[in-house]
Structure formats: structure tokens, C-alpha cells
């Protein structure tokens, strides 16, 4: 019975110490002007980016005739698409559908703009798209022209892997299939996804994830050591490693709440503003959850690391800046080469894996969206496709989306623990001024 009473007493003592130091840290951080400056700057930066996004979502995008079938090359009044549909000569003014049947009147040219949109639901890797307007399967085209991609299916589009690069997708069309998509619908969807990925990766996980700990966690221990207030924390029997940990827990409580509120606001704004058939884009929530998890873990590692650098030297910020520059190089590498081995020696590389995996789970059709946009019906990239291609990355571990998230979380937790052990050891060897 005596042993049972001692165990709760031990844990309650640890809880009291953790609560006291954590509460002191929270109160101390809330009263500092620098804390609010960092938070307000982060909100302002995200606000400016969001204003550009809202402007892009409310802008009108010109409907472009990607295949040229709204033009009237021979001047007979009938658009090229209508003539191709009836098999008349688009270069001969005396050959038009009205000669075949006087009741056939010329179509308005707008009928042949955005008339053959992408078939997102049916087109996936290995499957085929559809000829929506029937201008592929006409008598004037030969059987070989109707099956230009040689897959045995006339008038289709095939999305397959390149022979020399299995990870790259390529469009093979029979011609006149999905060649004139809705430019505005594509631009809105592509720009929306680009914004979510760019803001989540570069804005939240990297910029806020690294600068909040840089300015708020670097001096958590060092400032108390130089000011002499650390003597009061160590007056009662408490290990220095516990003080180190509890100070960081107080910082995490404040930083994590800030990140959660900020990400929730971004998710709500983009959810209501982005293109959607309903009142809210619930499909984005998986991506924002991945951004949230990655940012919390990034702040956890960076906070522990920068606090350790602060203990190592009184000018810990000087030591932290080269590391921040290294992480900037790594985040740029994740955009161009997410599978690069050098990313394993960074924090941001593992955090970005989580975002990429979350996006892959939530938006599994994005590789198709990118390839169809870059192809653009064979007439050049559609607006928004190149930006989406830049910010989208497939998870670089080759473990699948869920496996990538699990491994990345474990690695980031390990990095945090390693920084805590190193920081605690350094703290124990330092003399308090």
C-alpha cells in the first residue's frame, strides 16, 4: 500500500513542476512584444497571399478555342467544327452542310468553344476518355485516324506511362477527343490546388514553421541563464533536462494553438471560395490536415533544435540562421526532386513528405489534371497547369501515401528526441550566470 501511495505522489509532483514551468513560459511569451509581432507578421503574410487567391477565384477567364473549330476558314458561315461533323470541306466555300440539307443552319461560333471537355470521372491511368461532341468519329476520317494511338479503341484518349520513365504520364489521343476543354473551369481548379499546396508547403510548414521557433524558442533557456532567473527555476529539486523539456512544452502550447487557428482559417476561406459543386470543398480537408500535422511536427523539431543552439552559445540565433538557409535549400529541392536522398538529412524534407502524401490521398486525380492541362488539347498548356505542376510532388519514399506519413512522423519525433537529449546534456554542463 505504501508503494502505491508513492507512485501517484511522484507523478503528481512531476505534473506540478511541468504545469508551473509551462504556465510560466506561456505567461512570459504572451507578455513579450516580439511574440505578437511574429504572430501578426505571419497572419499578415498569409492574408496577403489569400487576397491574391480570392482575386484569382473571382476573375473571369477567357474561353479559348483550343482546337480552332469555331473559325470559318472558307467564309461560308459554317464553323469548321460543324463542317467537320458533316464531312464538308472547311476550305471550300461551296462545300458546307447547308448544301447537303438546306434545313441545317450555321451554328453560332460560341457553340464550338469549350465544347469537348475533359472526362475526369472516366479517365484514369490505363482507361480512356470520350469524344463528347462526335467530331472524331465522322466518315471523313479513316479508321487509322480514329485509332491514332493504336490501342484498339477508336476515338479515345489514353493516359499511360512513358516507356523510358515509368513515373511520368503521357497523353496519347486519337485526335478531336477532349481537345477543347473549359478553360475557366480548369484554371479555377488548378489555381485553387496550387494555392493550397503553395500556402501549405511554403507559407505554413516552412516559413511560419521555422521562423516562429527561430524567434521564440532560441532564447527559452539562454535568456533565463543570462538574466539569472534560471536560479529560481532550479531552486526546487528538479532536473535540468525537465526544465528544458517543460520550457519547450509551454512554447509548443502557444505555437500549436496559433498554427491550428491559422490553418483552420485558411481551410474555411478556401473551402467556401474555391470551385465546388456544393457550398463547401470538403475534399480539401485531407490536405489541410496533412499541412496541420506537418507544421506541428516541424515546429516541434525546430523549437527543440533552436533552443539547443541557444544553450550551446549565447548567440544561438547566429548558429540557427545557417541551418534555416539549409532548410530553405531543402524545401526548394522538395519541389523539383522530392525523391532526392539529401532530403533525408533535413527536417523540412520529412515534413513535406507528409503534405505530399496527404495531397495524394485527397486529390488522387491531380497527376491526370496536370498532364491534361499541360497537353491542353494539343494546343499548349492551359492556364494554371504549370503552377500546379511546380507545387505538386509525389511522395518521395516509395512507400505509398499512408506509409510515407507514418515513417515521416516517426523520423520527426526521433529528431525531436535527439535534440532534447543533446540540449539537456549541454544544459547540464553550463554554469548559470
Secondary structure, 3 states (H helix, E strand, C coil): CHHHHHHHHHHHHHHHHHHHHHHHHHHHHHHCHHHHHHHHHHHHHHHHHHHHHHHHHHCCCCCCCCCCCCCCCCCCCCCHHHHHHHCCCCCCCCCCHHHHCCCCCCCCHHHHCCCECCCCCCCCCCCECCCCCCCCCCCCCCHHHHCCCCCCCCCCEEEEECCCCCCCEEEEECCCCCCECCHHHHHHHHHHHHHHHHHHHHHHHHHHHHHHHHHHCCCCCHHHHHHCCHHHHCCCCCCHHHHHHHHHHHHHHHHHHHHHHHHHHHHHHHHHHCCCCCCCCHHHHHHHHHHHHHHHHHHHHHHHHHHHHHHHCCCHHHHHHHHHHHHHHHHHHHHHCCCCHHHHHCCHHHHHHHHHHHHHHHCCCHHHHHHHHHHHHHCCCCCCHHHHHHHCCCCCCCCCHHHHHHHHHHHHHHHHHHHHHHHHHHHHHCCCC
